Amino acid sequence: MHVRHGHPCAAPARALSWRTGLCLALGSCLIAATAQAQTGTGTGTNNGTNSGNSMGNSGMGSAQDPRPDTPLIGAGEAPAAGNLRGSAMEPSLAAQDQHGTGGSYGSSYAGSDYSWIPYTRRGYVGISLGNSDYDTPCGLAPLSCDSRDRSFAIYTGGMFNDFLGLELGLRHFGKADRAGGEARAYGANLSLVGMVDMENVSFYAKAGALYGHTKITADALSGVTTGTENGWGPTATIGLGFNFNRNFTVSIERSRDRFKLPGGARTYVQSTALALKYRF
């Protein structure tokens, strides 16, 4: 029987080569997998760190500035022009008040823009009570010749500016017992108002026209023309006011009004009154 004998190292050599190749292949795969895992870990770490930093910065920004619409101003940066509108570029309320927008009682131009007189501002209303002095004739007979009674007026006005305004009023001068009868006068006036208004005191003058109504009764022996009459006449007032606050002023004033009498004659009625004015 013939037995073939091969090289004693051939089989082990083939086995070693096969096993070696397998080991090398597995080692390469393991190295590649390890490298892949390390690369993924580093990327995840970096992404997590960046995300955390971003969230931290966002959180800090939210905590430092609760207004998300307001940009943060860094060191050395000038504020935007729009941010100055609510601070330096706009006058304070106190400054506006001193310039008449809010109003201080030291100026006739202070107070509300509301007025009952068209085309005026800083409106007001007032009332006055006083004494009237008639200058009507007493007649020929020795009859009563009283010339005084109570006067009453209400008015409203407004200012065009600090010094000039317009006023509309109703005036009643009561009655006077004269020539065995009575003399009555009342009317409505429209006047321009000139005013100098200081902190506590105001000076003013009024001049305009009065549409008046008079009624005269008398004894038949007096020789006084009786009846009623209507007509226009001039009116003038000067006054001194004391400002208690922005709204209230108490004044002393002297007025002179001319009325038309029955028969065509004209006479003046003078009055001294205490007035109270309220500014809107």
ROKE-441930 format. One line per 3 residues: number of its first residue (from 0); for each residue x, y, z of C-alpha. Coordinates in steps of 0.2 Angstrom, whole numbers. Example, Ala and Ser with C-alpha at 12.3 -4.5 7.8 and 13.67 -1.06 7.14 Angstrom:
0	62/-22/39 ~ 68/-5/36
***
This chain:
0	0/0/0 ~ 7/16/-6 ~ 5/31/6
3	8/49/1 ~ 16/60/13 ~ 15/79/10
6	25/93/18 ~ 23/93/36 ~ 20/111/37
9	9/113/22 ~ -8/111/31 ~ -3/121/47
12	3/135/35 ~ -14/135/25 ~ -23/135/42
15	-13/149/49 ~ -15/159/33 ~ -34/157/33
18	-35/161/52 ~ -23/175/50 ~ -34/183/36
21	-50/181/46 ~ -42/189/61 ~ -35/203/51
24	-52/206/43 ~ -61/206/60 ~ -48/217/67
27	-51/230/53 ~ -69/229/56 ~ -67/232/74
30	-55/247/72 ~ -67/255/59 ~ -82/252/71
33	-72/260/85 ~ -67/275/75 ~ -85/277/69
36	-91/276/87 ~ -78/289/93 ~ -83/301/79
39	-102/300/83 ~ -98/303/101 ~ -88/318/98
42	-101/326/86 ~ -115/323/98 ~ -104/330/112
45	-101/346/102 ~ -119/348/96 ~ -125/346/114
48	-112/358/120 ~ -117/371/107 ~ -136/368/110
51	-133/370/129 ~ -123/386/126 ~ -136/393/115
54	-150/389/127 ~ -140/396/141 ~ -137/412/131
57	-155/413/127 ~ -160/411/145 ~ -148/424/151
60	-154/436/138 ~ -172/433/144 ~ -168/435/162
63	-158/451/159 ~ -171/459/148 ~ -189/454/150
66	-194/464/135 ~ -190/453/120 ~ -193/467/107
69	-180/478/115 ~ -163/476/108 ~ -149/474/121
72	-136/488/120 ~ -118/482/123 ~ -104/491/130
75	-98/505/119 ~ -113/505/108 ~ -124/520/106
78	-143/518/109 ~ -154/518/94 ~ -163/535/89
81	-180/526/91 ~ -176/522/109 ~ -173/541/113
84	-191/545/109 ~ -198/540/126 ~ -184/549/136
87	-173/563/130 ~ -182/568/114 ~ -199/570/123
90	-201/584/136 ~ -207/578/153 ~ -224/581/159
93	-218/594/171 ~ -210/604/156 ~ -226/602/146
96	-236/608/161 ~ -225/624/162 ~ -228/627/143
99	-247/626/144 ~ -250/609/138 ~ -255/603/155
102	-258/620/162 ~ -253/629/177 ~ -265/642/185
105	-252/656/183 ~ -256/658/165 ~ -272/663/156
108	-268/651/143 ~ -268/636/155 ~ -282/624/157
111	-292/614/145 ~ -294/617/126 ~ -313/616/129
114	-323/632/126 ~ -341/637/122 ~ -335/651/111
117	-330/645/93 ~ -312/647/88 ~ -306/650/106
120	-298/639/119 ~ -296/639/138 ~ -314/642/140
123	-322/649/156 ~ -339/653/164 ~ -343/667/176
126	-356/675/187 ~ -356/693/195 ~ -366/701/208
129	-365/720/212 ~ -374/737/213 ~ -380/747/198
132	-381/765/196 ~ -394/773/184 ~ -392/790/176
135	-410/792/170 ~ -419/808/172 ~ -430/812/188
138	-442/823/180 ~ -449/841/185 ~ -460/836/200
141	-453/833/217 ~ -454/814/216 ~ -443/799/221
144	-426/799/212 ~ -417/783/217 ~ -403/778/206
147	-397/761/213 ~ -401/743/213 ~ -394/726/212
150	-385/720/196 ~ -382/703/190 ~ -372/695/176
153	-368/678/169 ~ -355/676/155 ~ -344/663/146
156	-328/666/136 ~ -312/659/128 ~ -295/664/124
159	-287/666/107 ~ -270/667/115 ~ -262/672/131
162	-268/689/131 ~ -284/691/119 ~ -301/683/121
165	-319/684/117 ~ -334/684/129 ~ -353/683/128
168	-364/688/142 ~ -381/693/149 ~ -382/708/161
171	-397/714/171 ~ -396/730/181 ~ -412/728/192
174	-423/743/193 ~ -422/761/200 ~ -437/771/207
177	-437/787/198 ~ -450/801/193 ~ -464/792/202
180	-461/776/192 ~ -447/763/188 ~ -432/762/176
183	-427/745/171 ~ -412/739/160 ~ -404/723/154
186	-396/716/139 ~ -383/705/130 ~ -365/709/127
189	-351/703/115 ~ -334/709/120 ~ -316/707/117
192	-306/703/132 ~ -288/709/135 ~ -279/700/150
195	-263/700/159 ~ -263/685/170 ~ -249/682/182
198	-246/668/195 ~ -259/675/208 ~ -266/691/201
201	-274/695/184 ~ -278/712/176 ~ -291/713/162
204	-302/725/152 ~ -317/721/141 ~ -324/732/127
207	-338/728/115 ~ -356/731/111 ~ -372/728/121
210	-389/726/114 ~ -400/732/128 ~ -418/734/133
213	-425/748/144 ~ -442/751/151 ~ -447/767/159
216	-462/771/169 ~ -466/788/177 ~ -479/800/185
219	-489/810/172 ~ -483/826/181 ~ -464/822/180
222	-462/826/161 ~ -452/810/159 ~ -455/800/142
225	-461/783/146 ~ -461/767/136 ~ -449/753/131
228	-434/754/119 ~ -421/743/112 ~ -404/747/104
231	-386/745/103 ~ -373/754/114 ~ -355/752/120
234	-350/742/135 ~ -333/742/145 ~ -327/734/160
237	-310/734/170 ~ -306/721/183 ~ -293/714/195
240	-294/696/199 ~ -286/684/212 ~ -282/667/206
243	-285/654/220 ~ -280/639/209 ~ -280/635/191
246	-299/634/190 ~ -306/648/201 ~ -303/667/201
249	-312/680/211 ~ -313/697/204 ~ -318/715/208
252	-324/724/192 ~ -331/741/187 ~ -343/742/171
255	-351/755/161 ~ -365/752/149 ~ -375/764/138
258	-394/761/134 ~ -406/769/123 ~ -421/777/132
261	-439/779/125 ~ -440/795/115 ~ -422/793/108
264	-412/799/123 ~ -397/788/129 ~ -390/785/146
267	-377/776/155 ~ -379/763/169 ~ -363/759/179
270	-360/745/191 ~ -348/738/203 ~ -348/719/206
273	-339/704/213 ~ -336/691/200 ~ -332/672/202
276	-325/664/186 ~ -322/645/183 ~ -310/639/170
279	-313/623/161
***
